[in-house]
Amino acid sequence: MLGLGLMLGEAEWNGDTGIVRLLTCPVCDRLVFAGPGRRRDAVYCSGRCRSRAWRRRAARCARSRP
């Protein structure tokens, strides 16, 4: 993890913050390296976590309906 921290620090120092960033998944709390192959607005680490979050939101919405 130290190497990743150094790389992120160097990218920030050079102004490459759009290219390199760390992503913390709100579903599984896993830290993911979001490089150039990932969307800028990515929130989840995988499609599996994205689906879990959607199912949780859908279940909450269904319970709140009368």
BELGI-V532258 format. One line per field, one symbol per residue. phi: phi as a letter, one per 30 degrees, with the letter a starting at -180 (. if undefined). A space follows every 50 residues. Layout:
phi=???
This chain:
phi=.dddddddddddddicdddbacbcdddchddbdccddcddcdccdadddd dddddddddddddddd
